[in-house]
């Protein structure tokens, strides 16, 4: 499965963005990953799963926070570069990205 690194910029901290991301991801059981606040005011999301489901999650997050998300930057990570631990279940809220 591919893994994506996604950064959301705008008014995305202090508005329940990470918790909403986790909640919305529960409806897409193929996705696993983590979401965290970044020091520069963005929210980072590292998520593994089918491209269609990742796209759906991003769309649903933008719809849940109209006017809050100013920019979305997404890239696919090379196999083995994601640092997500095996056995991860769902999308977890964290304070920083989990790295191996």
VENBELDA-V917307 format. One record per residue. N is the residue number from 0. RES is the residue in one small letter. PSI is psi in radians with two decimals (none if undefined). OMEGA is omega in whole degrees, 0 to 359 (999 if undefined). Layout:
# VENBELDA-V917307
n->{N N}
res->{RES RES}
psi->{PSI PSI}
omega->{OMEGA OMEGA}
This chain:
# VENBELDA-V917307
n->{0 1 2 3 4 5 6 7 8 9 10 11 12 13 14 15 16 17 18 19 20 21 22 23 24 25 26 27 28 29 30 31 32 33 34 35 36 37 38 39 40 41 42 43 44 45 46 47 48 49 50 51 52 53 54 55 56 57 58 59 60 61 62 63 64 65 66 67 68 69 70 71 72 73 74 75 76 77 78 79 80 81 82 83 84 85 86 87 88 89 90 91 92 93 94 95 96 97 98 99}
res->{x x x x x x x x x x x x x x x x x x x x x x x x x x x x x x x x x x x x x x x x x x x x x x x x x x x x x x x x x x x x x x x x x x x x x x x x x x x x x x x x x x x x x x x x x x x x x x x x x x x x}
psi->{2.46 2.70 2.42 2.47 2.13 2.35 2.27 2.20 2.68 -2.64 1.37 -0.04 2.50 0.25 0.16 0.34 -0.83 -0.77 -0.67 -0.70 -0.83 -0.79 -0.82 -0.62 -0.45 -0.48 -0.08 1.36 -0.14 -0.20 2.43 2.61 -2.72 2.70 2.41 2.72 2.51 2.66 -0.44 0.12 -0.14 2.96 2.30 2.50 2.14 2.10 2.39 2.33 3.13 2.48 -0.67 -0.74 -0.64 -0.77 -0.72 -0.75 -0.79 -0.78 -0.78 -0.63 -0.77 -0.68 -0.59 -0.37 1.11 2.29 -0.13 -0.66 1.94 -0.61 2.50 2.18 2.11 2.39 2.61 2.33 2.60 2.63 2.31 -0.04 0.00 -0.49 0.07 2.30 2.62 2.64 0.06 2.44 2.08 -2.91 2.10 2.50 2.27 3.00 -0.32 2.79 2.44 2.17 2.58 none}
omega->{178 176 182 172 184 177 177 178 181 177 187 176 179 181 181 183 182 180 178 177 179 181 180 180 177 180 178 189 178 185 171 178 181 179 184 173 179 182 182 177 177 171 178 177 171 187 179 178 180 182 181 181 176 177 178 179 179 178 182 176 179 179 181 182 182 179 182 183 181 184 176 178 184 174 177 179 176 180 178 182 188 179 178 181 175 177 179 181 180 177 184 173 180 180 178 180 177 179 178 999}
